[in-house]
Amino acid sequence: MPNKIEVGVLGATGMVGQQFICQLQGHPLFELTWLGASERSAGKTYAEAARWVQDRPVPASIASQTVQAAVPSATAPKLVFSAMDASVAGEIEQAFAKAGHLVVSNSKNHRMLPDVPLLVPEINPDHLGLITAQRKNRGWSGAIVTNPNCSTIALTMGLAPLMPFGIKRILATTLQAISGAGYPGLPSMDIVANVIPLIGGEEEKMEVETHKILGSFTGGAIQELDAPMSAHCNRVQVVDGHTVCISVDLASKPSIDEIKAAFSSFSGLPQQKKLHTAPLHPIHLMEEPDRPQPRRDAMRENGMAVSVGRIRKCSILGYKFVSLGHNTIRGAAGAAVLNAELLHSEGWLD
Ligand code: NAP
């Protein structure tokens, strides 16, 4: 395709890597021409290397591609998405950025570095300004841009419309899908008919990432949101879709109707720019008393919309509601593709 931008995926064989392949199929701007994974997979065809677990067949053009080692090379495209295991993503992503690649990453490794954007295009597109400092600090011609943890996205999309009311304190309890643990994930003997009240490091990630995402970009740096927050994270027997039950204290004490209006009118730069992967309505406000539900609502707008419902008074913090997002799409591959579309539209790929 002559006018498309060639892109690659690091960690293409994994759960999120497969979702990247789905998201990039038929993309009007990007053409997936390069697949990277570990030495275990390098040199094999994609069909041989990956255990495909998506609901649709692996595209024929991808199945026959040879998987490459995850090292910068002349054949790797300038724009690479990263879905590598966090134990290796740090060093490899930095090597690509140093070699001039723009790395759009899902991994946790660089999210909290002060010169790396932790981007949610509807919420903090101005944080892309950190790239300038990143390149200066590190002497890179490339850069790293990250998207948040899969549960943080459902939380911050639920909180962003409430920012004008003055967020003072946040309490969040998650019910997280099994696919969030990658493949093969948890042993069935642990998760079937069960709830596991621990996801290692997740509560800490949600707390710090939320403060950065909802922070303001002033004077070339992020001033984090000043609002104490506490998270509980649980793994539940759901395949896709992370649910977050949120209680929040708001300074200006809006009415429930004002909160609903803020959710239903919420929109951002991706909607203004009509970016390909952007949902028409980033938040779907649900009035049914028993929604949102992961099986019924996680795939709204191809998995890119976040569903919010059960908005009501909380006798402790003032307001409570439920937010749901698809963890491997809005919380991972779809988020990164939207980030790359924003980078392109803002001229960072030129
Ligand atoms: P996964 O299914 O375990 O896949 C891991 C990927 O990393 C595979 O492609 C694997 O390649 C590759 N890899 C492992 N060692 C490597 C090495 N030494 N060099 C290059 N590649 C290597 O994990 P996942 O669930 O897709 O998650 C991928 C990343 O996204 C993680 O950092 C995770 O925290 C993050 N994330 C996941 C979700 C989610 O909902 N699952 C959401 C947000 C963020 P081989 O097949 O060759 O081993």
Boltz pocket constraint, residues with backbone or C-beta under 6 A from the ligand:
constraints:
  - pocket:
      binder: B
      contacts: [[A, 10], [A, 11], [A, 12], [A, 13], [A, 14], [A, 15], [A, 16], [A, 17], [A, 36], [A, 37], [A, 38], [A, 39], [A, 40], [A, 41], [A, 42], [A, 49], [A, 70], [A, 82], [A, 83], [A, 84], [A, 85], [A, 86], [A, 88], [A, 89], [A, 106], [A, 107], [A, 108], [A, 148], [A, 149], [A, 150], [A, 179], [A, 180], [A, 181], [A, 182], [A, 183], [A, 327], [A, 328], [A, 331], [A, 332]]
      max_distance: 6.0
